[in-house]
Amino acid sequence: AATQSSSSASGGMKALSAAADQLLADYVRSSSKFDGHALSPARRKWKRRKFAANQGDQVAAKVTRTDENGSWILAYVLRFYPESETYDVQDEDDTSKLIR
């Protein structure tokens, strides 16, 4: 009798686990905004412009066009150029450095 009740309990746990998995899958499917289609290039560009750093924001900027090949600096945003998606930033440590 004990073996029979433990196997039915085990079966009940498996059924409960399967129901929970299905409930979670249904929730994820219903709450997800991804429809399987990638954003168009124009829409991606619009999102990058919308969420661009603002003037005065402190940012980590990767410097790639100088002798500091690929180094990161802490800087403040001076200006954002939406047409080229570039920034003018000023190095926080060396205020004489203006980098685009």
Backbone as XML, in Angstrom:
<?xml version="1.0"?>
<chain id="A" units="angstrom">
  <residue number="1" name="ALA">
    <atom name="N" x="0.828" y="-1.184" z="0.000"/>
    <atom name="CA" x="0.000" y="0.000" z="0.000"/>
    <atom name="C" x="0.872" y="1.247" z="0.000"/>
  </residue>
  <residue number="2" name="ALA">
    <atom name="N" x="2.015" y="1.186" z="0.730"/>
    <atom name="CA" x="2.897" y="2.349" z="0.803"/>
    <atom name="C" x="3.531" y="2.637" z="-0.551"/>
  </residue>
  <residue number="3" name="THR">
    <atom name="N" x="3.864" y="1.588" z="-1.297"/>
    <atom name="CA" x="4.473" y="1.761" z="-2.614"/>
    <atom name="C" x="3.483" y="2.392" z="-3.573"/>
  </residue>
  <residue number="4" name="GLN">
    <atom name="N" x="2.244" y="1.967" z="-3.476"/>
    <atom name="CA" x="1.225" y="2.493" z="-4.366"/>
    <atom name="C" x="0.978" y="3.971" z="-4.100"/>
  </residue>
  <residue number="5" name="SER">
    <atom name="N" x="0.933" y="4.404" z="-2.845"/>
    <atom name="CA" x="0.671" y="5.804" z="-2.528"/>
    <atom name="C" x="1.855" y="6.684" z="-2.892"/>
  </residue>
  <residue number="6" name="SER">
    <atom name="N" x="3.105" y="6.191" z="-2.771"/>
    <atom name="CA" x="4.258" y="7.015" z="-3.147"/>
    <atom name="C" x="4.339" y="7.185" z="-4.655"/>
  </residue>
  <residue number="7" name="SER">
    <atom name="N" x="3.942" y="6.144" z="-5.424"/>
    <atom name="CA" x="3.974" y="6.286" z="-6.882"/>
    <atom name="C" x="2.865" y="7.213" z="-7.351"/>
  </residue>
  <residue number="8" name="SER">
    <atom name="N" x="1.708" y="7.217" z="-6.689"/>
    <atom name="CA" x="0.639" y="8.140" z="-7.076"/>
    <atom name="C" x="1.015" y="9.572" z="-6.683"/>
  </residue>
  <residue number="9" name="ALA">
    <atom name="N" x="1.737" y="9.733" z="-5.583"/>
    <atom name="CA" x="2.208" y="11.062" z="-5.189"/>
    <atom name="C" x="3.229" y="11.571" z="-6.192"/>
  </residue>
  <residue number="10" name="SER">
    <atom name="N" x="4.097" y="10.664" z="-6.651"/>
    <atom name="CA" x="5.095" y="11.033" z="-7.644"/>
    <atom name="C" x="4.424" y="11.438" z="-8.948"/>
  </residue>
  <residue number="11" name="GLY">
    <atom name="N" x="3.402" y="10.689" z="-9.339"/>
    <atom name="CA" x="2.648" y="11.020" z="-10.555"/>
    <atom name="C" x="1.937" y="12.352" z="-10.420"/>
  </residue>
  <residue number="12" name="GLY">
    <atom name="N" x="1.440" y="12.636" z="-9.224"/>
    <atom name="CA" x="0.772" y="13.910" z="-8.965"/>
    <atom name="C" x="1.732" y="15.087" z="-9.060"/>
  </residue>
  <residue number="13" name="MET">
    <atom name="N" x="2.953" y="14.872" z="-8.558"/>
    <atom name="CA" x="3.968" y="15.928" z="-8.638"/>
    <atom name="C" x="4.359" y="16.196" z="-10.086"/>
  </residue>
  <residue number="14" name="LYS">
    <atom name="N" x="4.473" y="15.124" z="-10.894"/>
    <atom name="CA" x="4.810" y="15.286" z="-12.305"/>
    <atom name="C" x="3.707" y="16.046" z="-13.028"/>
  </residue>
  <residue number="15" name="ALA">
    <atom name="N" x="2.460" y="15.723" z="-12.726"/>
    <atom name="CA" x="1.330" y="16.417" z="-13.354"/>
    <atom name="C" x="1.316" y="17.889" z="-12.939"/>
  </residue>
  <residue number="16" name="LEU">
    <atom name="N" x="1.584" y="18.143" z="-11.663"/>
    <atom name="CA" x="1.633" y="19.515" z="-11.172"/>
    <atom name="C" x="2.769" y="20.288" z="-11.832"/>
  </residue>
  <residue number="17" name="SER">
    <atom name="N" x="3.928" y="19.652" z="-11.967"/>
    <atom name="CA" x="5.068" y="20.283" z="-12.616"/>
    <atom name="C" x="4.769" y="20.583" z="-14.083"/>
  </residue>
  <residue number="18" name="ALA">
    <atom name="N" x="4.136" y="19.664" z="-14.777"/>
    <atom name="CA" x="3.772" y="19.867" z="-16.183"/>
    <atom name="C" x="2.772" y="21.013" z="-16.315"/>
  </residue>
  <residue number="19" name="ALA">
    <atom name="N" x="1.816" y="21.081" z="-15.389"/>
    <atom name="CA" x="0.827" y="22.166" z="-15.418"/>
    <atom name="C" x="1.500" y="23.511" z="-15.170"/>
  </residue>
  <residue number="20" name="ALA">
    <atom name="N" x="2.441" y="23.551" z="-14.245"/>
    <atom name="CA" x="3.167" y="24.792" z="-13.959"/>
    <atom name="C" x="4.006" y="25.224" z="-15.170"/>
  </residue>
  <residue number="21" name="ASP">
    <atom name="N" x="4.651" y="24.260" z="-15.824"/>
    <atom name="CA" x="5.433" y="24.560" z="-17.021"/>
    <atom name="C" x="4.541" y="25.138" z="-18.117"/>
  </residue>
  <residue number="22" name="GLN">
    <atom name="N" x="3.364" y="24.558" z="-18.297"/>
    <atom name="CA" x="2.434" y="25.037" z="-19.326"/>
    <atom name="C" x="1.936" y="26.438" z="-18.980"/>
  </residue>
  <residue number="23" name="LEU">
    <atom name="N" x="1.631" y="26.678" z="-17.714"/>
    <atom name="CA" x="1.171" y="27.986" z="-17.273"/>
    <atom name="C" x="2.245" y="29.041" z="-17.509"/>
  </residue>
  <residue number="24" name="LEU">
    <atom name="N" x="3.486" y="28.718" z="-17.200"/>
    <atom name="CA" x="4.595" y="29.641" z="-17.416"/>
    <atom name="C" x="4.779" y="29.914" z="-18.911"/>
  </residue>
  <residue number="25" name="ALA">
    <atom name="N" x="4.726" y="28.880" z="-19.734"/>
    <atom name="CA" x="4.875" y="29.042" z="-21.177"/>
    <atom name="C" x="3.764" y="29.931" z="-21.737"/>
  </residue>
  <residue number="26" name="ASP">
    <atom name="N" x="2.529" y="29.732" z="-21.268"/>
    <atom name="CA" x="1.409" y="30.563" z="-21.716"/>
    <atom name="C" x="1.607" y="32.016" z="-21.308"/>
  </residue>
  <residue number="27" name="TYR">
    <atom name="N" x="2.089" y="32.244" z="-20.079"/>
    <atom name="CA" x="2.335" y="33.608" z="-19.607"/>
    <atom name="C" x="3.405" y="34.292" z="-20.451"/>
  </residue>
  <residue number="28" name="VAL">
    <atom name="N" x="4.504" y="33.608" z="-20.694"/>
    <atom name="CA" x="5.593" y="34.189" z="-21.484"/>
    <atom name="C" x="5.098" y="34.523" z="-22.884"/>
  </residue>
  <residue number="29" name="ARG">
    <atom name="N" x="4.340" y="33.625" z="-23.477"/>
    <atom name="CA" x="3.827" y="33.840" z="-24.824"/>
    <atom name="C" x="2.872" y="35.038" z="-24.857"/>
  </residue>
  <residue number="30" name="SER">
    <atom name="N" x="2.038" y="35.180" z="-23.858"/>
    <atom name="CA" x="1.049" y="36.262" z="-23.855"/>
    <atom name="C" x="1.653" y="37.608" z="-23.473"/>
  </residue>
  <residue number="31" name="SER">
    <atom name="N" x="2.737" y="37.613" z="-22.721"/>
    <atom name="CA" x="3.306" y="38.880" z="-22.256"/>
    <atom name="C" x="4.489" y="39.339" z="-23.096"/>
  </residue>
  <residue number="32" name="SER">
    <atom name="N" x="4.915" y="38.524" z="-24.034"/>
    <atom name="CA" x="6.066" y="38.869" z="-24.866"/>
    <atom name="C" x="5.640" y="39.813" z="-25.972"/>
  </residue>
  <residue number="33" name="LYS">
    <atom name="N" x="6.481" y="40.801" z="-26.250"/>
    <atom name="CA" x="6.185" y="41.761" z="-27.313"/>
    <atom name="C" x="6.898" y="41.404" z="-28.601"/>
  </residue>
  <residue number="34" name="PHE">
    <atom name="N" x="7.749" y="40.412" z="-28.588"/>
    <atom name="CA" x="8.491" y="40.030" z="-29.787"/>
    <atom name="C" x="7.585" y="39.228" z="-30.695"/>
  </residue>
  <residue number="35" name="ASP">
    <atom name="N" x="7.430" y="39.681" z="-31.932"/>
    <atom name="CA" x="6.532" y="39.004" z="-32.868"/>
    <atom name="C" x="7.280" y="38.165" z="-33.898"/>
  </residue>
  <residue number="36" name="GLY">
    <atom name="N" x="8.573" y="37.987" z="-33.718"/>
    <atom name="CA" x="9.344" y="37.164" z="-34.635"/>
    <atom name="C" x="9.960" y="37.933" z="-35.784"/>
  </residue>
  <residue number="37" name="HIS">
    <atom name="N" x="9.686" y="39.237" z="-35.867"/>
    <atom name="CA" x="10.223" y="40.054" z="-36.952"/>
    <atom name="C" x="11.251" y="41.030" z="-36.399"/>
  </residue>
  <residue number="38" name="ALA">
    <atom name="N" x="12.379" y="41.154" z="-37.069"/>
    <atom name="CA" x="13.404" y="42.106" z="-36.647"/>
    <atom name="C" x="12.945" y="43.522" z="-36.982"/>
  </residue>
  <residue number="39" name="LEU">
    <atom name="N" x="13.436" y="44.481" z="-36.224"/>
    <atom name="CA" x="13.109" y="45.875" z="-36.503"/>
    <atom name="C" x="13.751" y="46.308" z="-37.820"/>
  </residue>
  <residue number="40" name="SER">
    <atom name="N" x="13.093" y="47.198" z="-38.501"/>
    <atom name="CA" x="13.659" y="47.725" z="-39.739"/>
    <atom name="C" x="14.857" y="48.606" z="-39.390"/>
  </residue>
  <residue number="41" name="PRO">
    <atom name="N" x="15.776" y="48.827" z="-40.325"/>
    <atom name="CA" x="16.915" y="49.709" z="-40.052"/>
    <atom name="C" x="16.479" y="51.107" z="-39.613"/>
  </residue>
  <residue number="42" name="ALA">
    <atom name="N" x="15.425" y="51.635" z="-40.217"/>
    <atom name="CA" x="14.941" y="52.972" z="-39.830"/>
    <atom name="C" x="14.432" y="52.974" z="-38.398"/>
  </residue>
  <residue number="43" name="ARG">
    <atom name="N" x="13.730" y="51.922" z="-38.004"/>
    <atom name="CA" x="13.204" y="51.833" z="-36.635"/>
    <atom name="C" x="14.342" y="51.669" z="-35.618"/>
  </residue>
  <residue number="44" name="ARG">
    <atom name="N" x="15.351" y="50.869" z="-35.962"/>
    <atom name="CA" x="16.511" y="50.718" z="-35.066"/>
    <atom name="C" x="17.209" y="52.059" z="-34.884"/>
  </residue>
  <residue number="45" name="LYS">
    <atom name="N" x="17.375" y="52.813" z="-35.980"/>
    <atom name="CA" x="18.033" y="54.116" z="-35.905"/>
    <atom name="C" x="17.211" y="55.077" z="-35.041"/>
  </residue>
  <residue number="46" name="TRP">
    <atom name="N" x="15.890" y="55.052" z="-35.199"/>
    <atom name="CA" x="15.016" y="55.905" z="-34.403"/>
    <atom name="C" x="15.173" y="55.585" z="-32.920"/>
  </residue>
  <residue number="47" name="LYS">
    <atom name="N" x="15.225" y="54.288" z="-32.563"/>
    <atom name="CA" x="15.375" y="53.901" z="-31.155"/>
    <atom name="C" x="16.718" y="54.349" z="-30.600"/>
  </residue>
  <residue number="48" name="ARG">
    <atom name="N" x="17.792" y="54.230" z="-31.407"/>
    <atom name="CA" x="19.103" y="54.683" z="-30.925"/>
    <atom name="C" x="19.095" y="56.183" z="-30.681"/>
  </residue>
  <residue number="49" name="ARG">
    <atom name="N" x="18.436" y="56.947" z="-31.549"/>
    <atom name="CA" x="18.347" y="58.407" z="-31.352"/>
    <atom name="C" x="17.501" y="58.751" z="-30.138"/>
  </residue>
  <residue number="50" name="LYS">
    <atom name="N" x="16.392" y="58.048" z="-29.975"/>
    <atom name="CA" x="15.488" y="58.330" z="-28.856"/>
    <atom name="C" x="16.178" y="58.107" z="-27.515"/>
  </residue>
  <residue number="51" name="PHE">
    <atom name="N" x="16.995" y="57.055" z="-27.424"/>
    <atom name="CA" x="17.625" y="56.718" z="-26.156"/>
    <atom name="C" x="19.084" y="57.162" z="-26.087"/>
  </residue>
  <residue number="52" name="ALA">
    <atom name="N" x="19.471" y="58.111" z="-26.926"/>
    <atom name="CA" x="20.842" y="58.628" z="-26.916"/>
    <atom name="C" x="21.106" y="59.367" z="-25.607"/>
  </residue>
  <residue number="53" name="ALA">
    <atom name="N" x="22.371" y="59.393" z="-25.218"/>
    <atom name="CA" x="22.757" y="60.139" z="-24.011"/>
    <atom name="C" x="22.514" y="61.631" z="-24.252"/>
  </residue>
  <residue number="54" name="ASN">
    <atom name="N" x="22.123" y="62.322" z="-23.218"/>
    <atom name="CA" x="21.842" y="63.756" z="-23.307"/>
    <atom name="C" x="23.064" y="64.583" z="-22.952"/>
  </residue>
  <residue number="55" name="GLN">
    <atom name="N" x="23.033" y="65.853" z="-23.344"/>
    <atom name="CA" x="24.114" y="66.768" z="-23.007"/>
    <atom name="C" x="24.275" y="66.818" z="-21.486"/>
  </residue>
  <residue number="56" name="GLY">
    <atom name="N" x="25.525" y="66.677" z="-21.041"/>
    <atom name="CA" x="25.823" y="66.699" z="-19.611"/>
    <atom name="C" x="25.851" y="65.332" z="-18.956"/>
  </residue>
  <residue number="57" name="ASP">
    <atom name="N" x="25.365" y="64.302" z="-19.641"/>
    <atom name="CA" x="25.391" y="62.948" z="-19.083"/>
    <atom name="C" x="26.824" y="62.453" z="-18.972"/>
  </residue>
  <residue number="58" name="GLN">
    <atom name="N" x="27.102" y="61.733" z="-17.904"/>
    <atom name="CA" x="28.407" y="61.114" z="-17.724"/>
    <atom name="C" x="28.370" y="59.740" z="-18.375"/>
  </residue>
  <residue number="59" name="VAL">
    <atom name="N" x="29.350" y="59.460" z="-19.229"/>
    <atom name="CA" x="29.365" y="58.210" z="-19.985"/>
    <atom name="C" x="30.756" y="57.595" z="-19.975"/>
  </residue>
  <residue number="60" name="ALA">
    <atom name="N" x="30.801" y="56.305" z="-20.257"/>
    <atom name="CA" x="32.069" y="55.627" z="-20.529"/>
    <atom name="C" x="32.203" y="55.630" z="-22.043"/>
  </residue>
  <residue number="61" name="ALA">
    <atom name="N" x="33.267" y="56.235" z="-22.553"/>
    <atom name="CA" x="33.455" y="56.368" z="-23.998"/>
    <atom name="C" x="34.688" y="55.584" z="-24.427"/>
  </residue>
  <residue number="62" name="LYS">
    <atom name="N" x="34.545" y="54.822" z="-25.499"/>
    <atom name="CA" x="35.673" y="54.060" z="-26.029"/>
    <atom name="C" x="36.387" y="54.926" z="-27.058"/>
  </residue>
  <residue number="63" name="VAL">
    <atom name="N" x="37.658" y="55.167" z="-26.822"/>
    <atom name="CA" x="38.469" y="55.987" z="-27.708"/>
    <atom name="C" x="39.173" y="55.055" z="-28.677"/>
  </residue>
  <residue number="64" name="THR">
    <atom name="N" x="38.897" y="55.218" z="-29.965"/>
    <atom name="CA" x="39.488" y="54.308" z="-30.954"/>
    <atom name="C" x="40.318" y="55.020" z="-32.009"/>
  </residue>
  <residue number="65" name="ARG">
    <atom name="N" x="40.226" y="56.347" z="-32.095"/>
    <atom name="CA" x="40.921" y="57.058" z="-33.172"/>
    <atom name="C" x="42.196" y="57.774" z="-32.722"/>
  </residue>
  <residue number="66" name="THR">
    <atom name="N" x="42.672" y="57.457" z="-31.568"/>
    <atom name="CA" x="43.869" y="58.137" z="-31.066"/>
    <atom name="C" x="44.960" y="57.113" z="-30.805"/>
  </residue>
  <residue number="67" name="ASP">
    <atom name="N" x="46.070" y="57.598" z="-30.267"/>
    <atom name="CA" x="47.157" y="56.686" z="-29.910"/>
    <atom name="C" x="46.795" y="55.786" z="-28.732"/>
  </residue>
  <residue number="68" name="GLU">
    <atom name="N" x="45.674" y="56.079" z="-28.060"/>
    <atom name="CA" x="45.203" y="55.262" z="-26.931"/>
    <atom name="C" x="44.346" y="54.115" z="-27.439"/>
  </residue>
  <residue number="69" name="ASN">
    <atom name="N" x="44.693" y="53.520" z="-28.530"/>
    <atom name="CA" x="43.935" y="52.523" z="-29.272"/>
    <atom name="C" x="43.032" y="51.637" z="-28.415"/>
  </residue>
  <residue number="70" name="GLY">
    <atom name="N" x="41.721" y="51.912" z="-28.478"/>
    <atom name="CA" x="40.746" y="51.067" z="-27.820"/>
    <atom name="C" x="40.598" y="51.258" z="-26.325"/>
  </residue>
  <residue number="71" name="SER">
    <atom name="N" x="41.079" y="52.362" z="-25.768"/>
    <atom name="CA" x="40.934" y="52.554" z="-24.328"/>
    <atom name="C" x="39.601" y="53.235" z="-24.015"/>
  </residue>
  <residue number="72" name="TRP">
    <atom name="N" x="39.148" y="53.051" z="-22.798"/>
    <atom name="CA" x="37.899" y="53.658" z="-22.340"/>
    <atom name="C" x="38.211" y="54.820" z="-21.417"/>
  </residue>
  <residue number="73" name="ILE">
    <atom name="N" x="37.387" y="55.867" z="-21.511"/>
    <atom name="CA" x="37.541" y="57.025" z="-20.630"/>
    <atom name="C" x="36.189" y="57.356" z="-20.013"/>
  </residue>
  <residue number="74" name="LEU">
    <atom name="N" x="36.241" y="58.067" z="-18.902"/>
    <atom name="CA" x="35.032" y="58.609" z="-18.296"/>
    <atom name="C" x="34.889" y="60.016" z="-18.837"/>
  </residue>
  <residue number="75" name="ALA">
    <atom name="N" x="33.729" y="60.328" z="-19.416"/>
    <atom name="CA" x="33.570" y="61.607" z="-20.093"/>
    <atom name="C" x="32.154" y="62.148" z="-19.902"/>
  </residue>
  <residue number="76" name="TYR">
    <atom name="N" x="31.997" y="63.417" z="-20.263"/>
    <atom name="CA" x="30.691" y="64.077" z="-20.275"/>
    <atom name="C" x="30.290" y="64.337" z="-21.715"/>
  </residue>
  <residue number="77" name="VAL">
    <atom name="N" x="29.013" y="64.125" z="-22.000"/>
    <atom name="CA" x="28.500" y="64.380" z="-23.349"/>
    <atom name="C" x="28.340" y="65.883" z="-23.532"/>
  </residue>
  <residue number="78" name="LEU">
    <atom name="N" x="28.926" y="66.385" z="-24.625"/>
    <atom name="CA" x="28.751" y="67.787" z="-24.978"/>
    <atom name="C" x="27.677" y="67.942" z="-26.049"/>
  </residue>
  <residue number="79" name="ARG">
    <atom name="N" x="27.656" y="67.014" z="-27.013"/>
    <atom name="CA" x="26.683" y="67.106" z="-28.099"/>
    <atom name="C" x="26.515" y="65.737" z="-28.754"/>
  </residue>
  <residue number="80" name="PHE">
    <atom name="N" x="25.292" y="65.480" z="-29.239"/>
    <atom name="CA" x="24.993" y="64.275" z="-29.998"/>
    <atom name="C" x="24.615" y="64.692" z="-31.413"/>
  </residue>
  <residue number="81" name="TYR">
    <atom name="N" x="25.185" y="64.021" z="-32.411"/>
    <atom name="CA" x="24.884" y="64.282" z="-33.815"/>
    <atom name="C" x="24.022" y="63.134" z="-34.331"/>
  </residue>
  <residue number="82" name="PRO">
    <atom name="N" x="22.703" y="63.342" z="-34.429"/>
    <atom name="CA" x="21.824" y="62.235" z="-34.803"/>
    <atom name="C" x="22.046" y="61.713" z="-36.225"/>
  </residue>
  <residue number="83" name="GLU">
    <atom name="N" x="22.446" y="62.577" z="-37.136"/>
    <atom name="CA" x="22.624" y="62.128" z="-38.519"/>
    <atom name="C" x="23.761" y="61.115" z="-38.658"/>
  </residue>
  <residue number="84" name="SER">
    <atom name="N" x="24.814" y="61.263" z="-37.856"/>
    <atom name="CA" x="25.940" y="60.323" z="-37.920"/>
    <atom name="C" x="26.002" y="59.411" z="-36.692"/>
  </residue>
  <residue number="85" name="GLU">
    <atom name="N" x="25.106" y="59.644" z="-35.735"/>
    <atom name="CA" x="25.058" y="58.899" z="-34.477"/>
    <atom name="C" x="26.405" y="58.916" z="-33.758"/>
  </residue>
  <residue number="86" name="THR">
    <atom name="N" x="26.998" y="60.100" z="-33.676"/>
    <atom name="CA" x="28.257" y="60.282" z="-32.956"/>
    <atom name="C" x="28.064" y="61.343" z="-31.871"/>
  </residue>
  <residue number="87" name="TYR">
    <atom name="N" x="29.019" y="61.389" z="-30.970"/>
    <atom name="CA" x="28.970" y="62.324" z="-29.851"/>
    <atom name="C" x="30.241" y="63.159" z="-29.813"/>
  </residue>
  <residue number="88" name="ASP">
    <atom name="N" x="30.133" y="64.361" z="-29.264"/>
    <atom name="CA" x="31.286" y="65.107" z="-28.786"/>
    <atom name="C" x="31.298" y="64.874" z="-27.287"/>
  </residue>
  <residue number="89" name="VAL">
    <atom name="N" x="32.423" y="64.410" z="-26.768"/>
    <atom name="CA" x="32.544" y="64.190" z="-25.329"/>
    <atom name="C" x="33.811" y="64.853" z="-24.823"/>
  </residue>
  <residue number="90" name="GLN">
    <atom name="N" x="33.798" y="65.186" z="-23.559"/>
    <atom name="CA" x="34.967" y="65.793" z="-22.926"/>
    <atom name="C" x="35.457" y="64.857" z="-21.829"/>
  </residue>
  <residue number="91" name="ASP">
    <atom name="N" x="36.736" y="64.520" z="-21.896"/>
    <atom name="CA" x="37.358" y="63.638" z="-20.908"/>
    <atom name="C" x="37.235" y="64.285" z="-19.530"/>
  </residue>
  <residue number="92" name="GLU">
    <atom name="N" x="36.770" y="63.519" z="-18.560"/>
    <atom name="CA" x="36.597" y="64.051" z="-17.210"/>
    <atom name="C" x="37.949" y="64.350" z="-16.549"/>
  </residue>
  <residue number="93" name="ASP">
    <atom name="N" x="38.976" y="63.532" z="-16.809"/>
    <atom name="CA" x="40.272" y="63.721" z="-16.185"/>
    <atom name="C" x="41.108" y="64.802" z="-16.868"/>
  </residue>
  <residue number="94" name="ASP">
    <atom name="N" x="41.037" y="64.882" z="-18.187"/>
    <atom name="CA" x="41.809" y="65.844" z="-18.950"/>
    <atom name="C" x="40.850" y="66.724" z="-19.732"/>
  </residue>
  <residue number="95" name="THR">
    <atom name="N" x="40.441" y="67.858" z="-19.133"/>
    <atom name="CA" x="39.423" y="68.709" z="-19.736"/>
    <atom name="C" x="39.869" y="69.366" z="-21.032"/>
  </residue>
  <residue number="96" name="SER">
    <atom name="N" x="41.142" y="69.257" z="-21.375"/>
    <atom name="CA" x="41.598" y="69.809" z="-22.646"/>
    <atom name="C" x="41.268" y="68.861" z="-23.800"/>
  </residue>
  <residue number="97" name="LYS">
    <atom name="N" x="40.900" y="67.625" z="-23.477"/>
    <atom name="CA" x="40.580" y="66.635" z="-24.513"/>
    <atom name="C" x="39.105" y="66.723" z="-24.885"/>
  </residue>
  <residue number="98" name="LEU">
    <atom name="N" x="38.857" y="67.048" z="-26.158"/>
    <atom name="CA" x="37.504" y="67.009" z="-26.713"/>
    <atom name="C" x="37.514" y="65.932" z="-27.790"/>
  </residue>
  <residue number="99" name="ILE">
    <atom name="N" x="36.654" y="64.955" z="-27.670"/>
    <atom name="CA" x="36.699" y="63.788" z="-28.546"/>
    <atom name="C" x="35.360" y="63.618" z="-29.251"/>
  </residue>
  <residue number="100" name="ARG">
    <atom name="N" x="35.406" y="63.312" z="-30.531"/>
    <atom name="CA" x="34.193" y="62.987" z="-31.275"/>
    <atom name="C" x="34.262" y="61.542" z="-31.680"/>
  </residue>
</chain>
